[in-house]
Amino acid sequence: MIRPHEIALPSQPHVRRAMPTDIGAIVAIEKVSFPDPWDQNVFLEAMTYYPTTYFVATCDGAVAGFVVGALEDTGENIYGHICNLAVLPRFRHHGIGRMLVTRAEHQFAIELATAVQLEVRVSNTAAQKFYHRMGYQNVFGIDSYYANGEDAFVMMKWFRF
């Protein structure tokens, strides 16, 4: 049996800013990736509010994954927030998620964020391992964060102290 990560990608993935014409593909990726997917309107609204921190990865012209980032200013610090990240199953394990997160982090740093945070399901150990490899640390938990009542971990990565 051939595993998805053993199949070579047809071309080198390319990361670019998301555009309104990408929303259909983004929604389709979301639906196959999460039990409680965001709907189209949420993705469009995020694009309106956070156009500089919203990216897609394309492979042979098709959207293979996306990251929705946001900037949050507490008055003392600016934080990046990875709100949503997903990659189509057939494109996973090829570095696309890493490329998307790295691009979002780069943009957060350009916009003077001192750190980036995200929430991840307690049960999603694969995502937690991915983020740990990228330098994120668990900082605290949130009870019943998700619609089905599942808890979340908040993870952070600091750019400078």
N, C-alpha and C positions, 0 to 999 in steps of 0.2 A: 504494500500500500504506500503510495506517495503522499507525504504530508505537505500542506501548503507551503511551509518554509523551505521545502526542497525543490520547489518549482521556481525557476528563474523568472524575474519580471521581464515583460517584453521590452521595456525601455527604462531608462533612469527616471525615477520620480522627480517631479518638479513642484516646488511649493510656491504659491502665489496668493495674493489677497483674494478672498472670496468675493464673488459678484452675485447680484440678484439672479442671474441665469443659472447659478449653481444650486439654488435652493432645492429644486426637485431631487437632485442627486444626493444632497446632504440629508434630506428627509428620508430617502430610501435607505441610506447607510444607517441612520439613526434607528429606523424601525427594525433592522436585522441585528442591531447591536445592544439594545436596551429593552428591559421589560416594561418600562414606563417612558416611552419616547416623547421628546418634545414635539409639538406640532409645527406646521409650516409658519404660522404667525409668530411664534416665539423666535424662530430662526431669522425671520425678516426683521423683527423688532431689534434683535441683537445686532444685526448688520447696520441698522440705523444708528444705534447708540455706540457701537464699538467697531467702526469700519477699519481702523488701523490695526486691530488685534484679532482679526477673524481671517483664517487662512484655510486653503484647501491644498491637498497634494493631488497632482494629476499624473497619470501614467498613460501614455499613448492618447492623450487628449481627454481621457475619462477621469472623473473625480474618483479617487481611491480612498480618500480620507479627509477629515476636517478637524480643525480646532477652533473653538469659540473662546476668545479671551476677553477680559474686561479689565479696566483700571479702576481702582477704588482708592480714593483719597480720604484718609482719616483725619486730616488736618495736621497730623504730625508726620505721617509717612504715606507714601503712595505704594500700593501693592498691586501686583498683577494677579489676576484670578483666572485660572483655567476652568471655565464653566462647563465645557463639554469637549470631548475628544473621542473620535471613533474612526476606525479603519475597516473597510470591507473585509470580510473574512478571507477572501482569496489573496488579499494583499498584506495580510498580517505576517509578522516575523520577517520583514524585509527592511526594517529601519524607518518605515514611513511615519509611525507614531513618534519616534524619536526626532525625526526631521521636523514634524509639525510642532512639537513641544519646544524644541530648540529655537525655531523661528519665532514662536510666541514669546519665549523668554527674551530673545534678542530685542524684540519690539518693546517689551515691558521695560527693559534696561534703557533703551533709547528714550523712552518717555519718563525716565527717572524713577522707576519703581526700585525699591530696596529689597523686595522679596516677591515671591509668587506663592499663591496658595491654591488649594483645590480640595474637593471633597471626594471621597471614594467609599463605596460600599464595604462594610466590614467583611462581607463574604467574598469580595472580589480580590482574592489574594494575588492573582496574576497581575492586575493593575497595580496593586501595592508594591509588588516586586519590581515592576517596570519603573515606577516612580522612585523607589529606593535606589535603583541603579543609576538614575539620573540626578541623584543628590538630594532628594526630598526626604524629610523626616516627619514622622507622626508627631503632632503637637497636642491634640486632644480629640475626644470623641463627641459626637452629637447623637443623643438618643432619638430614635424614631424620625430620622431626617428624611427618609424616602417615603413615597406615597404608600408603600406596602408596610410601613412601620419599621423597616430595617434601619439599623444604626449606621452612622458614617464616621470615618476618621477624617480629620482635617490634617492635610499634609502641607508642609512649607519647605521652600528652598530660599535661602538668603543670598542676595547678590553681594552685599557689602554690609559692614557693621558700623 
